[in-house]
Each structure stands twice: as structure tokens, then as C-alpha cells.
Amino acid sequence: MKVCNHKGLSVVIMLRDEHCPPHAHVEAGTWSARFRFSFWHNGVELWDVVPLSRRPSLAVLEGLRQSLQQPAHLRRARGIWWRKLQTACLDNQLWDWQSNEVVVVKRVVSTTNMIGSACYEPESNKTLLSLIGTQESVEIEL
């Protein structure tokens, strides 16, 4: 499903056989790219381009990334992903209360709790995290 366009290229969320992490696709004939997005922050990053030998200019890739990162486009991408897959791809990751972020650590520290489940609310553009081992939950306004 189309999220947005940038200079004649469509940024889309595929609706078949998708998998985590959340990402959007750009198919350009001679190359394709994927851009990762998140349900806990508003950043977008280039994930990969194939084949690498046909990679477009950095300006094209950056333009696509910036287009997807526009608030309305990112919200649309999240809504499409959530409605189709019913996952924010955050379950069983660690939330750090001190830094307010999902962290990758080798050991659990006193400021982290494992995310038991995550729910995205497209209407309010919020993600709700239920954390294991605490009665508190986290509400992230995006």
C-alpha cells in the first residue's frame, strides 16, 4: 500500500509476507531499497539497497528517507503496518526508563524492563508499552 511519492518513486508498505522490523519499500526497476521506521521514535533510516551495483545517488536515497520521515507520511506508514500486521515489533525488547528508549544490552540493569507487548493507536499516533515486572506502562506520543 502506497505511503508517499518522491520524485516519481513510490514508498510502499508491502502487505504480503512482511516481517519485523517495520520498514517501507521502494522498487525502482533496476534497484530496490528498504527504509526502517519505528513505533517508539520518529527517525527513519536506510536499511538496504539491492543490487548494490545499481545503487542510486545518496541524494535520491536521502530524499526518499526524508519524505518517509515527514510526520504525515510516517504516521500513514505506521497505520498501514499496524492494521495489517498488528505488531509494533517491540515485544521482548528492553525499555530503559532512564533514557526513555529501547536498548540493546547484554544484561538487564535496574532501569530496564522487558516489553511484554506494544500497541499502536493510529488515531492518536501513540504507542503503548506494557512492561514485564511492573504495573506501570509507557505511553509514547509520536
Disulfide bonds with the S-S distance in Angstrom:
Cys20-Cys89 1.99
